[in-house]
Amino acid sequence: MAVDNPNVIDAIGTDQTTGEVVLTISDHLEWDDRNEHLLI
């Protein structure tokens, strides 16, 4: 689920220790302004 497309999941995994499901967000945007980037 790229930050600018929340309807897509990039990767799904399982934590081997806890068994929790982990969703991975792929982020291709620049980090020039960290505060603005984190708000996106």
C-alpha positions in Angstrom: 0.0 0.0 0.0 2.1 2.8 -1.3 1.6 5.9 0.9 -0.2 7.7 -2.0 -2.4 4.6 -2.8 -3.9 3.1 0.4 -5.9 0.6 -1.5 -2.9 -1.5 -2.5 -0.9 -3.7 -0.1 2.8 -4.2 -1.1 3.7 -7.1 1.1 2.1 -9.3 3.8 4.2 -11.3 6.3 3.9 -13.0 9.6 6.1 -12.3 12.6 7.7 -15.6 13.4 7.9 -14.8 17.1 4.5 -13.4 17.8 2.5 -14.8 14.9 1.2 -11.3 14.2 0.4 -10.3 10.6 2.6 -7.5 9.3 1.6 -5.2 6.4 4.5 -3.5 4.5 4.1 0.0 3.0 6.3 0.8 0.1 7.4 4.4 0.1 8.8 6.0 -3.0 8.4 9.6 -2.0 11.3 12.0 -1.2 12.1 12.7 2.5 13.1 16.4 2.0 10.4 17.6 4.5 10.2 14.8 7.1 7.2 16.3 9.0 5.1 16.6 5.8 6.2 13.2 4.6 5.1 11.6 7.9 1.7 13.2 7.7 1.1 11.7 4.3 
